[in-house]
Amino acid sequence: MSTAGPSPTLTLNNGVPMPALGLGVFQSTAEQTADVVTTAIAAGYRLIDTAAAYFNEEQVGEGIRRSGIDREDVFVTTKLWMTDHGRDRTRKAFDASLRRLGLDRLDLYLIHWPEPASWSQTVESWLVLEELLAEGRVRAIGVCNHHPHHLRDLIDAGSVVPAVNQVELHPFFNQPRVRPFNAAHGVITQSWAPIGGGRVYNAGRPDAPHSPLEHPTITGVAERFGKSSAQVVIRWHLQHGLSVIPKSADPQRIAENIDVFDFELSADDVAAIDALGTANRAGGDPEVVDRRLHSVTIDND
């Protein structure tokens, strides 16, 4: 499979190449998603990341077809929502995602969240993903938002090590426990909310940066390189060997976010950005996530 485009590729633990940089479409509306995907592919993106719970899989498939790109030249990821955990529901959900995307095979299928309150069903779903991989219906399988002990349990329960663990990761929340565990087990860490997510940090402190993009460490590096703060942060992810999926619906931002291969941060730059890490998430904590707290219901019929 060719993954031509500006982004370098990372080799997954089963030998499948995956672009290191892709487009996320979380919160892209159904009305805008097809255009967003077509714009991104024209700009050079070759990885598109969606999920059943984003309710835009159909439009992702439409955008890929509209772009005119060969299907073999784009890497498509989608995800299993927690209300579809369990053996039979997982197969049905996978089939429905393929149908909505208009594809006959997926590049990467991920369990969207672990569910500690119903962990046995999460494990059941993982074993079904292993079957789908063996059947050739998906080229690689992995997870999202899994802590090391979740990953360890899945590895012990099954026969396939997840290829990817997609987690919230940005300069203010840089996952110092998850990343080393992933690396030690051959799991690629992929960053969602890579430039900081929607959280307002340091609320109530007008003198403090409210997002990584406002931090003087990052703005200073950006000024020195003549780049945006977002470009510096994306470059920081890539130089750590991470996969990164920034999301935007703005054509200018989409083009800007992939224009990160003509400069390189110094070791001191990387270390200074590393030092900005806190223990504060923008998103949910995988230890407490529960389907009862997430009212999303997906029609897979």
C-alpha positions as a printed NumPy array, in Angstrom:
array([[  0.   ,   0.   ,   0.   ],
       [  1.379,   3.399,  -0.969],
       [  1.118,   6.214,   1.539],
       [  2.487,   8.922,  -0.729],
       [  2.285,  12.454,   0.623],
       [  4.334,  14.949,   2.606],
       [  4.113,  13.046,   5.894],
       [  6.726,  10.441,   6.764],
       [  5.386,   7.067,   7.787],
       [  5.631,   5.071,  10.979],
       [  5.819,   1.291,  10.752],
       [  3.27 ,  -0.448,  12.941],
       [  4.215,  -3.564,  14.884],
       [  2.751,  -5.803,  12.152],
       [  4.734,  -4.092,   9.4  ],
       [  1.941,  -1.859,   8.083],
       [  3.084,   1.7  ,   7.246],
       [  0.97 ,   4.536,   8.657],
       [  1.417,   8.259,   7.933],
       [  2.76 ,   9.985,  11.021],
       [  0.534,  13.026,  10.497],
       [ -3.142,  12.898,   9.634],
       [ -6.428,  14.752,   9.842],
       [ -8.829,  14.267,  12.731],
       [-12.503,  14.973,  12.089],
       [-13.868,  15.011,  15.652],
       [-16.589,  17.701,  15.807],
       [-16.553,  18.195,  12.036],
       [-20.228,  18.36 ,  11.167],
       [-21.813,  16.057,   8.63 ],
       [-22.395,  19.097,   6.407],
       [-18.74 ,  20.119,   6.306],
       [-16.844,  16.831,   6.628],
       [-16.748,  15.761,   2.967],
       [-15.305,  19.132,   1.939],
       [-12.84 ,  19.052,   4.841],
       [-11.557,  15.61 ,   3.826],
       [-11.258,  16.571,   0.161],
       [ -9.374,  19.742,   1.109],
       [ -7.016,  17.803,   3.376],
       [ -6.227,  15.184,   0.74 ],
       [ -5.492,  17.95 ,  -1.788],
       [ -3.103,  19.458,   0.798],
       [ -1.236,  16.16 ,   1.108],
       [ -2.872,  14.375,   4.036],
       [ -2.974,  10.608,   3.643],
       [ -4.386,   9.603,   7.041],
       [ -8.   ,  10.386,   7.953],
       [ -9.176,   9.601,  11.494],
       [-12.884,   9.317,  12.272],
       [-15.127,   7.313,  14.622],
       [-18.628,   5.916,  14.731],
       [-19.384,   8.325,  17.564],
       [-18.419,  11.331,  15.416],
       [-21.411,  10.64 ,  13.154],
       [-19.484,  11.62 ,  10.023],
       [-18.121,   8.313,   8.688],
       [-20.393,   8.498,   5.648],
       [-19.103,  11.953,   4.793],
       [-15.478,  10.867,   5.288],
       [-16.032,   8.171,   2.677],
       [-17.705,  10.685,   0.372],
       [-14.763,  13.082,   0.739],
       [-12.257,  10.368,  -0.101],
       [-14.17 ,   9.374,  -3.212],
       [-14.684,  12.99 ,  -4.238],
       [-10.947,  13.687,  -3.925],
       [-10.18 ,  11.301,  -6.796],
       [ -7.352,   9.688,  -4.81 ],
       [ -6.744,   5.975,  -5.172],
       [ -8.216,   4.174,  -2.139],
       [ -4.873,   2.435,  -1.663],
       [ -3.207,   5.811,  -1.103],
       [ -5.227,   6.876,   1.933],
       [ -5.089,   5.367,   5.42 ],
       [ -8.509,   5.324,   7.094],
       [ -9.088,   4.886,  10.828],
       [-12.382,   4.544,  12.647],
       [-13.394,   3.455,  16.13 ],
       [-15.751,   1.219,  18.092],
       [-17.957,   3.084,  20.556],
       [-18.382,   1.738,  24.077],
       [-22.116,   1.003,  23.73 ],
       [-21.086,  -1.546,  21.096],
       [-18.674,  -3.495,  23.292],
       [-19.268,  -7.236,  23.415],
       [-18.819,  -9.943,  20.814],
       [-21.936,  -9.667,  18.645],
       [-22.288,  -5.898,  18.9  ],
       [-18.664,  -5.36 ,  17.899],
       [-19.016,  -7.31 ,  14.652],
       [-22.232,  -5.509,  13.825],
       [-20.655,  -2.12 ,  14.559],
       [-17.606,  -2.889,  12.401],
       [-19.809,  -3.897,   9.476],
       [-21.87 ,  -0.727,   9.902],
       [-18.772,   1.486,   9.94 ],
       [-17.496,  -0.089,   6.724],
       [-20.913,   0.38 ,   5.154],
       [-21.079,   4.039,   6.146],
       [-17.536,   4.662,   4.895],
       [-18.243,   2.81 ,   1.669],
       [-15.143,   0.645,   2.087],
       [-14.547,  -3.092,   1.902],
       [-11.523,  -2.989,   4.211],
       [-10.313,  -0.696,   6.965],
       [ -6.726,   0.324,   7.631],
       [ -6.991,   0.746,  11.406],
       [ -9.82 ,  -0.095,  13.822],
       [ -9.628,   1.144,  17.404],
       [-11.561,   0.537,  20.61 ],
       [-12.556,   4.118,  21.393],
       [-12.508,   3.857,  25.206],
       [-11.883,   1.145,  27.776],
       [-14.821,   0.582,  30.054],
       [-13.586,  -0.411,  33.508],
       [-17.141,  -1.017,  34.786],
       [-17.69 ,  -3.609,  32.037],
       [-14.126,  -4.666,  31.392],
       [-15.004,  -8.199,  30.304],
       [-16.95 ,  -6.742,  27.38 ],
       [-14.025,  -4.549,  26.416],
       [-11.887,  -7.701,  26.304],
       [-14.548,  -9.484,  24.23 ],
       [-14.418,  -6.632,  21.735],
       [-10.634,  -6.836,  21.543],
       [-10.798, -10.542,  20.739],
       [-13.254,  -9.767,  17.923],
       [-10.834,  -7.146,  16.566],
       [ -8.172,  -9.87 ,  16.499],
       [-10.542, -12.055,  14.458],
       [-11.248,  -9.204,  12.007],
       [ -7.494,  -8.73 ,  11.598],
       [ -6.983, -12.46 ,  10.917],
       [ -9.811, -12.358,   8.369],
       [ -8.086,  -9.538,   6.474],
       [-10.961,  -7.106,   6.974],
       [ -8.711,  -4.622,   8.736],
       [ -4.972,  -4.09 ,   8.301],
       [ -4.193,  -3.141,  11.907],
       [ -6.   ,  -2.911,  15.244],
       [ -5.489,  -0.856,  18.362],
       [ -7.085,   1.157,  21.117],
       [ -7.688,   4.678,  22.347],
       [ -7.408,   6.121,  25.841],
       [ -5.913,   3.008,  27.426],
       [ -3.689,   3.231,  30.487],
       [ -0.76 ,   0.795,  30.776],
       [ -2.713,  -1.633,  32.963],
       [ -5.548,  -1.7  ,  30.406],
       [ -3.071,  -2.492,  27.651],
       [ -1.408,  -5.164,  29.748],
       [ -4.754,  -6.875,  30.349],
       [ -5.575,  -6.892,  26.624],
       [ -2.142,  -8.199,  25.699],
       [ -2.494, -10.997,  28.263],
       [ -6.029, -11.851,  27.142],
       [ -5.355, -11.981,  23.418],
       [ -2.67 , -12.902,  20.939],
       [ -2.094,  -9.528,  19.215],
       [ -0.348,  -6.513,  20.696],
       [ -2.281,  -3.332,  19.831],
       [ -0.584,  -1.439,  17.02 ],
       [ -1.702,   2.008,  18.216],
       [ -2.825,   3.616,  21.446],
       [ -4.465,   6.952,  20.639],
       [ -4.519,   9.198,  23.708],
       [ -4.922,  12.818,  24.68 ],
       [ -1.434,  14.229,  24.355],
       [ -0.157,  17.796,  24.064],
       [  2.481,  19.972,  25.757],
       [  0.289,  20.589,  28.817],
       [ -0.547,  16.85 ,  29.177],
       [  2.3  ,  14.807,  27.75 ],
       [  1.515,  11.314,  29.07 ],
       [  4.796,  10.461,  30.871],
       [  3.531,   7.01 ,  31.947],
       [  1.7  ,   5.929,  28.82 ],
       [  4.335,   6.8  ,  26.221],
       [  7.19 ,   4.711,  27.703],
       [  4.89 ,   1.711,  28.201],
       [  3.657,   1.938,  24.633],
       [  7.198,   2.207,  23.292],
       [  8.412,  -0.751,  25.35 ],
       [  5.659,  -2.934,  23.868],
       [  5.934,  -1.777,  20.255],
       [  2.738,   0.286,  20.376],
       [  2.671,   3.579,  18.436],
       [  1.399,   6.479,  20.523],
       [ -1.003,   8.66 ,  18.558],
       [ -1.964,  12.082,  19.893],
       [ -5.495,  13.431,  19.948],
       [ -6.112,  17.047,  20.991],
       [ -2.456,  17.51 ,  19.991],
       [ -2.401,  21.277,  20.324],
       [ -4.302,  21.4  ,  23.611],
       [ -7.944,  20.51 ,  23.131],
       [-10.784,  22.812,  24.097],
       [ -9.85 ,  23.259,  27.746],
       [ -9.142,  26.731,  29.098],
       [ -6.091,  26.275,  31.301],
       [ -5.327,  28.688,  34.153],
       [ -8.89 ,  29.985,  34.123],
       [ -9.197,  33.093,  36.246],
       [ -5.548,  34.018,  35.71 ],
       [ -5.419,  36.566,  32.893],
       [ -1.625,  36.74 ,  33.156],
       [ -1.18 ,  32.989,  32.521],
       [ -1.398,  31.097,  29.188],
       [ -4.823,  29.561,  28.635],
       [ -3.567,  27.033,  26.085],
       [ -0.221,  25.601,  24.969],
       [ -0.383,  27.84 ,  21.895],
       [ -0.2  ,  30.917,  24.14 ],
       [  2.695,  29.761,  26.275],
       [  5.748,  32.019,  25.828],
       [  8.038,  28.995,  25.476],
       [  6.114,  27.92 ,  22.392],
       [  5.408,  31.376,  20.975],
       [  9.101,  32.193,  21.34 ],
       [ 10.148,  29.128,  19.344],
       [  7.482,  29.903,  16.738],
       [  8.744,  33.445,  16.31 ],
       [ 12.317,  32.236,  15.883],
       [ 11.34 ,  29.808,  13.109],
       [  8.742,  32.037,  11.476],
       [  6.108,  29.391,  12.137],
       [  2.81 ,  29.321,  14.015],
       [  2.55 ,  27.967,  17.537],
       [  0.453,  25.077,  16.204],
       [  3.176,  24.162,  13.705],
       [  5.783,  24.145,  16.474],
       [  3.616,  21.878,  18.649],
       [  2.92 ,  19.475,  15.776],
       [  6.643,  19.371,  15.046],
       [  7.287,  18.579,  18.735],
       [  4.971,  15.558,  18.478],
       [  6.667,  14.303,  15.329],
       [ 10.176,  14.656,  16.747],
       [  9.097,  12.485,  19.67 ],
       [  8.155,   9.754,  17.186],
       [  4.453,  10.23 ,  17.829],
       [  1.629,  10.083,  15.334],
       [ -0.463,  13.245,  15.401],
       [ -3.977,  13.981,  14.098],
       [ -4.765,  17.707,  14.404],
       [ -8.318,  18.626,  13.487],
       [ -9.53 ,  21.682,  11.644],
       [-12.303,  22.589,   9.237],
       [-10.508,  25.714,   8.034],
       [ -8.654,  25.234,   4.706],
       [ -5.851,  27.594,   5.727],
       [ -5.311,  25.804,   9.036],
       [ -5.48 ,  22.414,   7.34 ],
       [ -2.685,  23.469,   4.983],
       [ -0.691,  25.074,   7.796],
       [ -0.83 ,  22.003,  10.029],
       [  0.891,  19.791,   7.45 ],
       [  3.51 ,  22.416,   6.551],
       [  5.888,  21.231,   9.271],
       [  8.613,  19.369,   7.405],
       [ 10.916,  22.261,   6.514],
       [ 12.248,  22.972,  10.023],
       [ 13.529,  21.021,  13.016],
       [ 13.384,  21.845,  16.708],
       [ 16.622,  21.673,  18.65 ],
       [ 17.019,  19.263,  21.546],
       [ 16.764,  22.28 ,  23.867],
       [ 13.502,  23.366,  22.203],
       [ 12.033,  19.906,  22.645],
       [ 13.137,  19.732,  26.288],
       [ 11.684,  23.163,  27.041],
       [  8.305,  22.139,  25.617],
       [  8.493,  18.836,  27.491],
       [  8.851,  20.81 ,  30.724],
       [  5.407,  22.391,  30.267],
       [  3.595,  19.162,  31.163],
       [  0.964,  19.163,  33.907],
       [ -1.407,  16.551,  35.3  ],
       [ -4.464,  18.341,  33.899],
       [ -6.448,  16.669,  31.127],
       [ -8.647,  18.443,  28.613],
       [-10.741,  15.287,  28.078],
       [-12.073,  12.39 ,  30.122],
       [-10.185,  10.047,  32.433],
       [-10.141,   6.435,  31.166],
       [-10.258,   5.177,  34.746],
       [-13.767,   6.482,  35.309],
       [-15.368,   6.467,  31.872],
       [-18.718,   4.706,  31.799],
       [-21.278,   4.316,  29.024],
       [-23.896,   5.693,  31.406],
       [-21.996,   8.995,  31.343],
       [-21.964,   9.039,  27.537],
       [-25.423,   9.089,  26.019],
       [-24.224,   8.519,  22.441],
       [-26.195,   5.742,  20.768],
       [-25.243,   4.621,  17.28 ],
       [-27.67 ,   3.049,  14.826],
       [-25.823,   0.112,  13.248],
       [-28.827,  -1.385,  11.438]])
